[in-house]
């Protein structure tokens, strides 16, 4: 089964993870809407640079007007801190669990990225990004932990740090 999954997305072996979808807030002139990218979008991300560009879109780092740079930097910094905690757990504490098919979910308030000024903290539900490990249906005991998941976390962390610079 591992070989069959690796054939579906060979770049995951090199990069350590794949993007299986994104949904982001994108206001239009008429009304608010969301842009969605599905699994086929993620499968077509062939290089580290492609993944970096996709994450830059997700975090609104691709905007030419640079109006949201302060908020974007805040979101990225906080996401990096949370991902660093997950990485540390894999390095220091996880010697027995493998997380096959598990994911990392990143959620943040994209509305702030398009706002001219930061909205009062009490008026928006998500001021800080939320980064969680999800999908634990195939967790099993494995001596040595999960080197593949750890590789993916390190790779994602490296890309987010590079975007943040």
C-alpha positions, -999 to 999 in steps of 0.1 A, spaced: 0 0 0 29 24 7 42 19 -28 8 25 -43 4 58 -23 40 69 -33 31 65 -70 1 88 -66 24 117 -56 61 109 -60 72 143 -49 60 135 -14 90 113 -9 113 142 -17 93 171 -1 78 151 28 42 163 25 16 172 0 -11 199 -2 -44 181 -6 -66 213 -7 -69 249 3 -98 272 9 -93 309 13 -112 341 17 -112 362 -14 -134 392 -15 -148 403 -49 -163 436 -59 -199 422 -55 -197 400 -24 -175 379 -2 -165 345 -15 -140 317 -10 -116 303 -35 -111 265 -33 -83 243 -46 -88 205 -45 -66 175 -45 -58 178 -82 -43 212 -75 -20 196 -49 -10 168 -72 1 193 -98 26 210 -74 57 193 -87 85 212 -70 94 228 -37 90 262 -54 55 252 -66 45 244 -30 60 276 -18 40 296 -43 8 278 -32 15 285 4 22 322 -4 -12 323 -21 -28 307 10 -11 332 34 -17 362 10 20 368 5 14 372 -32 -3 406 -30 14 434 -48 -1 462 -26 16 447 4 -11 463 26 -15 432 48 22 425 54 20 431 91 -9 407 96 6 382 72 39 383 91 19 378 124 1 348 110 32 332 96 52 338 128 25 322 149 21 292 125 59 287 126 58 287 164 30 261 165 47 239 139 80 242 158 62 227 189 50 198 168 85 193 154 100 194 190 74 167 201 86 145 172 122 151 181 120 148 218 90 127 228 77 105 200 96 72 199 66 49 193 39 63 171 36 65 133 9 88 118 0 72 84 -24 94 64 -25 121 91 -26 158 82 -18 192 95 -47 217 93 -39 254 92 -68 278 98 -67 316 101 -89 346 96 -82 356 60 -106 385 62 -79 404 81 -56 401 51 -79 423 31 -88 447 58 -73 482 57 -67 481 94 -66 453 120 -101 446 134 -106 448 171 -95 416 188 -129 410 203 -148 413 170 -132 385 150 -133 348 160 -97 338 149 -71 364 156 -44 338 159 -39 310 133 -48 275 144 -25 247 134 -35 211 144 -26 176 136 -57 158 124 -68 124 108 -56 98 133 -74 68 118 -42 50 109 -19 58 138 0 27 150 29 18 173 62 18 155 96 16 171 115 48 164 85 70 158 76 84 124 106 96 104 84 104 73 59 126 92 89 143 109 105 150 75 73 166 63 70 188 94 107 199 90 101 206 53 69 226 59 86 245 86 115 253 64 92 266 36 72 288 60 104 302 75 116 311 40 83 327 31 84 347 63 118 363 56 
